[in-house]
């Protein structure tokens, strides 16, 4: 029986594949945890006719000891609203009427915090259409809303 260094709840999804002139194929994989992308992790593998040769990159391990459920307590719309509130607090000169946003996005994912503890978060971003346009990004904890 074969043993894998990657537990079954972890997986990798192909992000991009490039065939080099020498026939080798470079494939970039995004780490997934129960179907959620893991932020800032990817592995690149070089494939030849003989199979996979070199593999390098970053992957998070033991996510399951930190993330016990992949069902968020905070809804996607709530995460966007929390991020907008944070942005307004960081930019007190903007009134609610001045804060015109477009292309609001919130993607549920797993990330490692400063202490290398895995947490389920929304990566929220939006375009701020003001005299000084901006596209801020926020991580909003999908369970606590922090």
C-alpha beads as a LAMMPS data file, in Angstrom:
LAMMPS data file: protein, C-alpha beads

146 atoms
145 bonds

1 atom types
1 bond types

-500.0 500.0 xlo xhi
-500.0 500.0 ylo yhi
-500.0 500.0 zlo zhi

Masses

1 110.0

Atoms # bond

1 1 1 0.000 0.000 0.000
2 1 1 1.402 3.369 -1.021
3 1 1 1.648 6.140 1.553
4 1 1 1.396 9.792 0.579
5 1 1 2.882 12.785 2.367
6 1 1 -0.343 14.599 1.478
7 1 1 -3.435 13.597 3.522
8 1 1 -6.550 12.758 1.505
9 1 1 -8.385 15.980 2.461
10 1 1 -5.547 17.910 0.828
11 1 1 -5.136 18.028 -2.889
12 1 1 -3.649 20.015 -5.686
13 1 1 -5.408 21.616 -8.620
14 1 1 -3.668 22.474 -11.888
15 1 1 -3.387 26.247 -12.319
16 1 1 -1.175 26.454 -15.389
17 1 1 0.731 24.129 -17.679
18 1 1 3.542 25.074 -20.082
19 1 1 5.322 22.817 -22.572
20 1 1 8.985 23.746 -23.018
21 1 1 10.863 23.418 -26.345
22 1 1 12.749 20.382 -24.961
23 1 1 9.440 18.537 -24.479
24 1 1 9.335 18.873 -20.698
25 1 1 6.080 20.113 -19.222
26 1 1 6.030 22.487 -16.247
27 1 1 2.795 22.326 -14.264
28 1 1 1.832 24.721 -11.447
29 1 1 -0.549 23.321 -8.843
30 1 1 -2.571 25.221 -6.219
31 1 1 -2.915 23.472 -2.856
32 1 1 -6.531 22.794 -1.900
33 1 1 -8.060 21.825 1.462
34 1 1 -11.543 20.285 1.288
35 1 1 -12.086 22.183 -1.964
36 1 1 -10.824 25.551 -0.656
37 1 1 -7.631 27.083 -2.068
38 1 1 -4.779 27.497 0.415
39 1 1 -3.423 31.054 0.139
40 1 1 0.195 31.530 -0.940
41 1 1 0.876 27.861 -1.638
42 1 1 1.773 26.325 -4.952
43 1 1 3.924 23.518 -6.243
44 1 1 5.628 23.345 -9.633
45 1 1 6.360 19.936 -11.123
46 1 1 8.460 19.119 -14.172
47 1 1 7.104 16.217 -16.205
48 1 1 9.066 14.245 -18.779
49 1 1 8.273 11.058 -20.711
50 1 1 9.599 9.148 -17.681
51 1 1 7.112 10.817 -15.346
52 1 1 7.396 13.619 -12.816
53 1 1 10.953 14.720 -12.139
54 1 1 11.536 17.845 -10.101
55 1 1 8.928 19.168 -7.692
56 1 1 9.352 22.366 -5.703
57 1 1 7.203 24.944 -3.990
58 1 1 5.319 25.722 -0.782
59 1 1 2.579 23.707 0.858
60 1 1 0.882 23.969 4.224
61 1 1 0.772 20.876 6.418
62 1 1 -1.467 19.740 9.284
63 1 1 -4.246 22.156 8.316
64 1 1 -6.794 19.711 9.747
65 1 1 -5.460 20.290 13.283
66 1 1 -6.326 24.020 12.977
67 1 1 -9.358 24.097 10.648
68 1 1 -11.967 21.691 11.990
69 1 1 -14.836 22.778 9.719
70 1 1 -15.003 24.288 6.251
71 1 1 -18.482 25.720 6.848
72 1 1 -18.081 29.457 7.491
73 1 1 -20.021 31.178 10.291
74 1 1 -19.777 34.509 8.429
75 1 1 -21.544 34.873 5.083
76 1 1 -19.795 36.246 2.017
77 1 1 -21.831 39.494 2.010
78 1 1 -21.058 40.010 5.705
79 1 1 -17.322 39.645 4.985
80 1 1 -17.509 42.345 2.290
81 1 1 -19.432 44.633 4.659
82 1 1 -16.834 44.105 7.427
83 1 1 -14.003 44.899 4.986
84 1 1 -15.786 48.076 3.848
85 1 1 -16.154 49.146 7.491
86 1 1 -12.421 48.527 8.085
87 1 1 -11.590 50.571 4.992
88 1 1 -13.753 53.472 6.191
89 1 1 -12.083 53.351 9.621
90 1 1 -8.653 53.484 7.945
91 1 1 -9.786 56.410 5.768
92 1 1 -11.847 58.647 8.077
93 1 1 -11.886 61.504 5.555
94 1 1 -14.196 59.417 3.328
95 1 1 -17.880 59.760 4.121
96 1 1 -20.310 56.966 3.335
97 1 1 -21.522 59.006 0.356
98 1 1 -17.938 59.330 -0.949
99 1 1 -17.229 55.620 -0.633
100 1 1 -18.260 54.307 -4.048
101 1 1 -17.067 50.745 -4.618
102 1 1 -17.158 48.420 -7.604
103 1 1 -16.173 44.813 -8.318
104 1 1 -16.570 43.624 -4.728
105 1 1 -15.185 40.090 -4.333
106 1 1 -14.871 37.695 -1.418
107 1 1 -13.214 34.313 -1.910
108 1 1 -13.346 31.680 0.820
109 1 1 -9.933 30.104 1.399
110 1 1 -7.479 28.820 3.985
111 1 1 -4.392 30.786 4.980
112 1 1 -1.626 30.561 7.543
113 1 1 -1.561 33.492 9.973
114 1 1 1.574 35.144 11.414
115 1 1 1.965 32.220 13.854
116 1 1 1.616 29.617 11.081
117 1 1 -1.852 28.642 12.342
118 1 1 -4.262 27.727 9.549
119 1 1 -7.534 29.636 9.493
120 1 1 -10.481 29.821 7.135
121 1 1 -10.810 33.347 5.771
122 1 1 -12.408 35.401 3.062
123 1 1 -9.965 37.276 0.864
124 1 1 -12.016 40.416 0.212
125 1 1 -11.155 43.095 -2.305
126 1 1 -13.017 45.892 -4.040
127 1 1 -12.326 48.890 -6.246
128 1 1 -12.751 52.282 -4.588
129 1 1 -13.801 54.822 -7.225
130 1 1 -12.629 58.116 -5.698
131 1 1 -10.219 60.885 -6.747
132 1 1 -7.480 58.559 -5.474
133 1 1 -8.621 55.136 -6.718
134 1 1 -7.627 52.109 -4.662
135 1 1 -8.092 48.343 -4.548
136 1 1 -7.645 47.311 -0.905
137 1 1 -7.402 43.656 0.137
138 1 1 -8.541 42.282 3.495
139 1 1 -8.488 38.882 5.170
140 1 1 -11.709 38.446 7.147
141 1 1 -11.903 35.449 9.488
142 1 1 -14.766 33.301 8.166
143 1 1 -15.784 32.223 11.670
144 1 1 -15.296 35.295 13.882
145 1 1 -15.572 38.114 11.333
146 1 1 -12.321 39.665 12.612

Bonds

1 1 1 2
2 1 2 3
3 1 3 4
4 1 4 5
5 1 5 6
6 1 6 7
7 1 7 8
8 1 8 9
9 1 9 10
10 1 10 11
11 1 11 12
12 1 12 13
13 1 13 14
14 1 14 15
15 1 15 16
16 1 16 17
17 1 17 18
18 1 18 19
19 1 19 20
20 1 20 21
21 1 21 22
22 1 22 23
23 1 23 24
24 1 24 25
25 1 25 26
26 1 26 27
27 1 27 28
28 1 28 29
29 1 29 30
30 1 30 31
31 1 31 32
32 1 32 33
33 1 33 34
34 1 34 35
35 1 35 36
36 1 36 37
37 1 37 38
38 1 38 39
39 1 39 40
40 1 40 41
41 1 41 42
42 1 42 43
43 1 43 44
44 1 44 45
45 1 45 46
46 1 46 47
47 1 47 48
48 1 48 49
49 1 49 50
50 1 50 51
51 1 51 52
52 1 52 53
53 1 53 54
54 1 54 55
55 1 55 56
56 1 56 57
57 1 57 58
58 1 58 59
59 1 59 60
60 1 60 61
61 1 61 62
62 1 62 63
63 1 63 64
64 1 64 65
65 1 65 66
66 1 66 67
67 1 67 68
68 1 68 69
69 1 69 70
70 1 70 71
71 1 71 72
72 1 72 73
73 1 73 74
74 1 74 75
75 1 75 76
76 1 76 77
77 1 77 78
78 1 78 79
79 1 79 80
80 1 80 81
81 1 81 82
82 1 82 83
83 1 83 84
84 1 84 85
85 1 85 86
86 1 86 87
87 1 87 88
88 1 88 89
89 1 89 90
90 1 90 91
91 1 91 92
92 1 92 93
93 1 93 94
94 1 94 95
95 1 95 96
96 1 96 97
97 1 97 98
98 1 98 99
99 1 99 100
100 1 100 101
101 1 101 102
102 1 102 103
103 1 103 104
104 1 104 105
105 1 105 106
106 1 106 107
107 1 107 108
108 1 108 109
109 1 109 110
110 1 110 111
111 1 111 112
112 1 112 113
113 1 113 114
114 1 114 115
115 1 115 116
116 1 116 117
117 1 117 118
118 1 118 119
119 1 119 120
120 1 120 121
121 1 121 122
122 1 122 123
123 1 123 124
124 1 124 125
125 1 125 126
126 1 126 127
127 1 127 128
128 1 128 129
129 1 129 130
130 1 130 131
131 1 131 132
132 1 132 133
133 1 133 134
134 1 134 135
135 1 135 136
136 1 136 137
137 1 137 138
138 1 138 139
139 1 139 140
140 1 140 141
141 1 141 142
142 1 142 143
143 1 143 144
144 1 144 145
145 1 145 146
